[in-house]
């Protein structure tokens, strides 16, 4: 099992220098990854400074040499695919192939889409997500791309440099369980990053729910003839003492989780504050 730190892209963490400090501390303390949120607007947290996640991750890449880096998660329908492909490929080149790309619809959809005059219709956003993911994979190959789809058109375009990771960086898909559609989408890629209706951001999901989700995704992958390589990324808050975290994470590890993403509770006072996050980082990853 691997272990990552999760931080928002606002509050104290809107500053790339702060994120560089977090990344360097996480690498030194033995964590395996750092993931940041990708929001332009979240009205619950309005009034705080927000940073661009790709600039924040660039600072993290320059301050580290080992840990994996990415967003959790990027709302692909909010971007133009060619712009997003460039940003991810540039970060992947800079970091020496350490990018993990997590994608979804994002949210709150009213804040992130309708506030800027875009649609918030889930069906349309889902179509743009799937079509955008297909284009990203093709752009990252460094090969010529021609595409005429429902939402995007590309005419003989080659984007270089390609990503270091080939045929693409790992792609993880997020969504709320027990909704099946996002997990069917995840089964077509490299990993699932679920939140749960019964355990929101920062709260640990029940092992029974995790087993149900993992069983469902594995059924989908078996039916599609996919190989067995797949990541199940769970998250929550664990005690400062790494050994005590075993009681929290152990049942999820036994259920099949492959990553633990350490998070502050979304509605808690420490979500976007550097000091408590650094305390948890410096205590080290959980011991299983």
Residue pairs with C-beta under 8 A, 6 or more apart in sequence:
1 249
1 253
1 257
1 258
1 259
1 260
1 288
2 32
2 33
2 258
2 259
2 260
3 31
3 32
3 33
3 259
3 260
3 261
3 262
3 285
3 286
4 31
4 32
4 33
4 34
4 35
4 67
4 68
4 259
4 260
4 261
4 262
5 22
5 26
5 31
5 33
5 34
5 35
5 261
5 262
5 277
5 280
5 281
6 35
6 36
6 37
6 72
6 235
6 261
6 262
6 263
6 264
7 13
7 19
7 22
7 34
7 35
7 36
7 37
7 272
7 277
8 36
8 37
8 39
8 45
8 271
8 272
9 36
9 37
9 38
9 39
9 50
9 51
9 52
9 53
9 56
10 37
10 39
10 42
10 45
10 48
10 49
10 50
10 51
10 272
11 45
11 48
11 49
11 271
11 272
11 273
12 18
12 272
12 273
12 274
13 19
13 22
13 36
13 51
13 56
13 272
13 274
14 48
14 49
14 50
14 51
14 56
15 49
15 51
16 51
16 55
16 56
16 58
16 59
17 59
18 274
19 34
19 36
19 51
19 56
19 57
19 59
19 60
20 59
20 60
20 62
20 63
21 63
21 274
21 278
22 34
22 60
22 274
22 277
22 278
22 281
23 34
23 59
23 60
23 61
23 63
23 64
23 67
23 69
24 63
24 64
25 278
25 281
25 282
26 33
26 34
26 64
26 67
26 281
27 63
27 64
27 65
27 66
27 67
29 281
29 282
29 283
29 284
29 285
30 284
30 285
31 67
31 262
31 281
31 284
31 285
32 67
32 68
32 259
32 285
33 67
33 68
33 69
33 70
33 100
33 259
33 261
34 60
34 64
34 67
34 68
34 69
35 69
35 70
35 71
35 72
35 100
35 102
35 261
36 53
36 56
36 57
36 60
36 71
36 72
37 53
37 71
37 72
38 53
38 71
38 73
38 74
38 75
38 106
39 45
39 50
39 106
39 111
39 112
40 50
40 78
40 112
40 116
41 50
41 111
41 112
41 115
41 116
42 108
42 111
42 112
43 108
43 111
44 108
45 272
48 272
53 71
53 74
54 87
54 88
54 90
54 91
57 69
57 70
57 71
57 91
58 91
58 94
60 69
61 69
61 91
61 94
61 95
61 98
62 94
64 95
65 96
66 98
67 98
68 98
68 99
68 100
69 91
69 95
69 98
69 99
69 100
70 99
70 100
70 101
70 102
70 169
71 101
71 102
72 102
72 174
72 193
72 261
73 102
73 103
73 104
73 106
73 172
73 174
73 193
74 84
74 101
74 102
74 103
74 104
74 106
75 103
75 104
75 105
75 106
75 107
75 112
76 84
76 103
76 104
76 128
76 129
76 132
76 133
76 136
77 105
77 106
77 113
77 125
77 128
77 129
77 132
78 106
78 112
78 113
78 118
79 132
81 132
81 135
81 136
81 139
81 152
82 135
82 139
82 154
82 157
82 159
84 132
84 136
85 135
85 136
85 139
85 140
85 159
86 159
88 99
88 101
88 136
88 140
88 163
88 169
89 139
89 140
89 159
89 161
89 162
89 163
91 99
92 98
92 99
92 163
92 164
92 165
92 169
93 161
93 163
93 164
96 164
97 163
97 164
97 165
97 169
99 163
99 165
99 169
100 169
100 170
100 172
100 191
101 136
101 168
101 169
101 170
101 171
101 172
102 171
102 172
102 173
102 174
102 191
102 193
102 233
103 129
103 133
103 171
103 172
103 173
103 174
104 129
104 173
104 174
104 175
104 182
104 193
105 122
105 125
105 126
105 129
105 175
106 112
109 120
109 122
109 125
110 120
113 119
113 120
113 125
114 120
119 125
126 181
127 150
127 151
128 151
128 152
129 185
130 185
131 149
131 150
131 151
131 152
132 151
132 152
133 171
133 189
134 147
135 145
135 147
135 149
135 152
135 154
136 168
137 167
137 168
137 171
138 145
138 147
139 145
139 157
139 159
140 159
140 162
140 163
140 166
140 167
140 168
140 169
141 162
141 166
141 167
141 168
142 158
142 159
142 160
142 161
142 162
143 158
144 156
144 157
144 158
145 154
145 156
145 157
145 158
145 159
146 154
146 155
146 156
146 157
147 153
147 154
163 169
170 190
170 191
170 231
171 189
171 190
171 191
172 186
172 189
172 190
172 191
172 192
172 193
172 231
172 233
173 182
173 183
173 185
173 186
173 189
173 191
173 192
173 193
174 182
174 186
174 192
174 193
174 194
174 195
175 181
175 182
175 183
175 185
175 186
175 192
175 194
175 195
176 182
176 194
176 195
176 196
176 197
177 183
177 194
177 195
177 196
177 197
177 209
177 212
177 213
178 197
178 209
178 212
178 213
180 216
182 194
183 192
183 194
183 213
183 216
183 217
183 220
184 220
186 192
186 193
186 217
187 217
187 220
187 221
187 224
187 226
187 230
188 224
188 226
190 229
190 230
190 231
191 230
191 231
191 232
191 233
191 259
192 213
192 217
192 230
192 231
192 232
192 233
193 233
193 235
193 261
194 205
194 213
194 233
194 234
195 201
196 205
196 206
196 209
198 205
198 206
198 209
199 205
199 206
199 209
199 236
200 266
201 235
201 263
201 265
201 266
202 235
202 236
202 237
202 263
202 264
202 265
202 266
202 267
202 268
202 271
203 236
203 237
203 265
204 234
204 236
204 237
204 248
204 252
205 234
205 236
205 252
207 251
207 252
207 254
207 255
210 232
210 234
210 252
210 255
210 256
210 257
211 255
211 256
213 232
214 232
214 255
214 256
214 257
217 230
217 232
218 230
221 228
221 230
230 258
231 258
231 259
232 256
232 257
232 258
232 259
233 257
233 258
233 259
233 261
234 252
234 257
234 259
234 260
234 261
235 260
235 261
235 262
235 263
236 248
236 260
236 262
236 263
237 262
237 263
237 264
237 265
238 244
238 245
238 248
238 249
238 260
238 262
238 286
239 245
239 248
240 279
240 280
240 283
241 283
242 283
242 284
242 285
242 286
242 287
243 287
245 286
245 287
246 286
246 287
246 288
248 286
249 257
249 260
249 286
249 288
250 288
252 260
253 260
253 288
260 285
260 286
262 280
262 285
262 286
264 270
264 271
264 276
264 277
265 271
270 276
270 277
